[in-house]
């Protein structure tokens, strides 16, 4: 039985599926994974993305942070792909209990998913650091320089930067979902970013990895599917 058929069998027999995904899910919607193109970015930007997207850089070079953020992190024209739509369909069918994502683009919700735990936050939530007023991503994209609230405060994206801690409640919800699932599907992630990647260790059910490259969990997985996550998921029967 081929990998696709094996994945179909696992999905068909499971009742509490959780999907854990990373940047590879969004790249098929045209959102770049900056880790894979550092050379390209280094030609255009004075600092590497990991430096720019750090709390220290945000504080010390706020305007330069937002210049990069608008140019590379706000991909508001991106549309959900087959993976996003299939996961939403699995949830509607009562088979998928949660999506745990490292992505910040909101594409899972755009596809119709309701229970989405966003480990690294979302570009669609932005708050004034002084008064707490909320602003949407469109406002951030159209702003110039350092985005300011009507009160004069700096508006900060609700995105977890390097050096910042993950949201405690989101972590709890993610651990609860993963520890109670009967099938954990991991897709579009190299499982290299911690502490998010460590959450998969809470899984007590079966594990399927759908990824273009190898991951540290491959040896423990019940099924490995190498290839496009969009093509793999679009072939699943709900």
C-alpha positions in Angstrom: 0.0 0.0 0.0 1.4 3.4 -1.0 2.1 6.3 1.3 -1.1 8.1 0.2 -3.2 5.1 0.9 -1.6 4.5 4.3 -2.3 8.1 5.2 -5.9 7.7 4.1 -6.3 4.6 6.2 -4.9 6.4 9.3 -7.2 9.4 8.7 -10.3 7.2 8.1 -9.7 5.2 11.3 -9.0 8.2 13.6 -11.5 10.3 15.5 -9.3 12.9 17.3 -6.8 14.2 14.7 -4.5 17.1 15.5 -2.5 18.8 12.8 0.9 20.5 13.8 2.2 22.7 11.0 4.9 25.1 10.1 6.1 27.4 7.3 5.9 24.7 4.6 2.1 24.8 4.8 2.1 28.5 3.9 4.8 28.5 1.2 2.3 26.7 -1.1 0.2 29.8 -0.7 3.1 32.0 -1.9 4.3 33.1 1.5 8.1 32.8 1.6 9.9 30.9 4.3 12.7 33.3 5.2 14.9 30.5 6.7 15.4 29.0 3.3 16.4 32.2 1.5 18.8 33.9 3.8 21.1 34.6 0.9 18.4 36.5 -0.9 17.5 38.6 2.1 21.1 39.4 3.0 21.4 41.1 -0.3 18.6 43.5 0.5 18.7 43.9 4.3 21.5 45.0 6.5 20.7 42.3 9.1 19.5 38.7 8.9 15.8 38.0 9.4 16.4 36.3 12.8 18.0 39.5 14.1 15.4 41.9 12.7 12.6 39.7 14.1 14.0 39.8 17.7 12.7 41.7 20.7 16.0 43.5 21.1 15.9 44.8 17.4 12.3 45.8 17.8 13.2 48.0 20.8 16.4 49.4 19.4 15.6 49.8 15.7 11.8 50.1 15.7 11.5 51.8 12.4 13.8 49.3 10.6 11.8 46.5 12.2 8.6 47.8 10.7 10.2 48.3 7.3 11.1 44.6 7.1 7.8 43.6 8.7 5.7 45.4 6.1 7.8 44.1 3.2 8.1 40.5 4.2 5.7 39.5 6.9 2.4 41.0 5.8 1.3 38.8 2.8 -2.3 39.9 3.0 -3.1 38.8 -0.6 -2.2 35.1 0.1 -5.1 32.6 -0.2 -5.6 29.3 1.7 -4.3 26.3 -0.3 -5.6 22.7 -0.4 -4.0 21.8 2.9 -5.8 24.5 4.7 -9.1 23.7 3.1 -8.8 19.9 3.8 -8.0 20.5 7.4 -11.1 22.8 7.7 -13.2 20.0 6.1 -11.8 17.4 8.6 -12.8 19.7 11.4 -16.3 20.1 10.0 -16.6 16.4 9.7 -15.8 16.0 13.4 -12.6 14.2 12.8 -10.0 16.9 13.5 -10.0 18.5 17.0 -7.4 21.2 16.5 -4.7 22.8 14.4 -1.5 23.8 16.2 0.4 26.1 13.9 3.7 28.0 14.0 2.5 30.3 11.2 1.2 33.8 11.8 -0.7 34.4 8.6 -4.2 33.4 9.6 -4.8 31.2 6.6 -6.2 28.3 8.6 -9.0 30.6 9.8 -9.5 32.0 6.4 -10.1 28.5 5.1 -12.7 27.9 7.8 -10.9 26.2 10.7 -12.3 27.2 14.1 -10.0 25.7 16.6 -6.5 27.0 15.8 -3.8 27.4 18.3 -1.3 30.0 17.0 1.9 29.4 18.8 3.7 32.4 17.4 0.7 34.8 17.3 -0.9 36.4 14.3 -0.3 39.4 12.0 -4.0 40.1 12.1 -3.9 41.1 15.8 -2.0 44.3 16.7 -2.2 46.3 19.9 -1.1 49.7 21.1 1.6 49.2 23.7 0.2 52.1 25.8 -3.6 51.9 25.7 -4.2 48.4 24.2 -6.4 49.5 21.3 -6.6 46.9 18.6 -5.7 47.4 14.9 -5.9 45.1 12.0 -3.2 44.0 9.5 -4.5 46.3 6.8 -3.8 49.3 9.0 -0.3 48.1 9.7 0.4 47.6 6.0 -0.8 51.1 5.1 1.1 52.8 7.9 4.4 54.5 7.4 7.4 54.6 9.7 6.5 53.5 13.2 2.8 52.8 13.3 1.1 54.9 16.0 -2.1 54.7 17.9 -4.5 57.6 18.1 -3.1 58.0 21.7 0.4 58.3 20.3 1.6 54.8 21.5 3.5 52.4 19.3 1.3 49.6 17.8 3.0 46.2 18.2 2.0 43.1 16.2 0.7 40.2 18.4 3.6 38.1 17.0 6.1 36.2 19.2 9.5 37.6 18.3 12.8 35.9 19.0 13.7 36.3 22.7 10.0 36.5 23.7 8.0 33.8 25.4 5.1 31.9 23.9 1.7 32.6 25.2 1.1 30.4 28.2 -2.6 29.7 27.5 -1.9 28.8 23.9 0.8 26.4 25.0 -1.6 24.8 27.5 -4.3 24.4 24.8 -1.8 22.9 22.3 -0.4 20.4 24.8 -4.0 19.4 25.8 -4.9 18.9 22.1 -1.8 16.9 21.2 -1.8 14.7 24.3 -5.4 13.7 23.7 -5.3 13.0 20.0 -5.3 9.5 18.4 -3.4 10.8 15.3 -1.0 13.7 15.0 -0.2 14.8 11.5 2.9 16.9 11.3 3.3 18.9 8.1 5.4 21.6 6.6 7.9 21.9 9.4 11.5 20.8 10.0 10.7 20.7 13.8 13.8 23.0 14.4 12.1 25.9 16.2 11.8 25.4 20.0 9.9 25.4 22.3 7.1 24.9 19.7 8.7 21.8 18.1 8.9 20.1 21.5 5.2 19.9 21.8 5.0 16.9 19.5 6.6 14.9 22.3 3.3 15.0 24.2 1.6 12.8 21.5 0.4 9.4 22.8 -1.3 8.5 19.5 0.0 7.6 16.1 2.2 10.1 14.2 2.2 10.8 10.5 4.8 13.2 9.0 4.1 14.9 5.7 7.1 17.0 4.7 9.5 17.6 1.8 12.6 17.1 4.0 13.5 14.9 6.9 12.6 15.8 10.6 14.0 14.7 13.9 10.8 12.8 14.5 11.0 10.6 11.4 12.4 7.6 13.3 9.4 7.7 15.7 6.7 8.3 13.1 4.2 5.6 12.1 4.1 7.0 8.5 6.4 9.3 6.5 5.1 11.0 3.4 7.6 13.0 1.4 6.2 15.6 -1.0 3.8 18.5 -1.3 1.5 18.9 1.6 -1.1 20.5 -0.6 -1.2 17.7 -3.1 -1.1 15.0 -0.3 -4.0 16.6 1.5 -6.1 17.3 -1.6 -6.1 13.6 -2.4 -7.6 12.7 1.0 -11.2 11.6 1.2 -13.0 13.1 4.1 
